[in-house]
């Protein structure tokens, strides 16, 4: 059985992407990261002054085992 690949591209403006998905009836295709991804990104930015993309932080957290595949 083949596994479906999940596109983990995450737009930086989640709210805008959410409204666009509602307008175009594509909400089922929208990927919104877990809330912990936003908190980790904010903590990294506060500590190091560098802002990473949500996609980058989410991939790093998955690689470290901090997020379960849902």
C-alpha positions, -999 to +999 in steps of 0.1 A: +000+000+000+014+034-010+015+062+016+002+095+005+028+122+007+018+152+027+029+187+015+044+204+046+047+238+029+034+263+054+027+298+044+040+325+067+006+343+069-016+315+082-047+336+087-046+349+051-041+314+038-070+302+059-094+328+045-082+321+010-088+284+015-124+291+027-131+313-003-118+287-027-132+257-009-098+241-004-097+240+033-090+203+033-056+210+015-045+237+040-017+226+064-017+245+097+012+236+120+007+226+156+007+255+180+040+244+196+057+252+163+047+289+167+059+289+203+093+273+194+099+297+166+091+327+189+115+313+215+143+309+190+137+344+177+137+358+212+169+340+222+190+343+190+174+372+171+170+351+140+135+343+125+131+309+108+102+300+086+074+279+101+082+251+076+119+251+088+110+249+125+083+222+119+107+200+099+134+204+126+109+195+153+098+164+134+134+154+129+140+157+166+109+137+175+091+166+191+061+163+168+042+132+160+029+126+125-008+131+125 
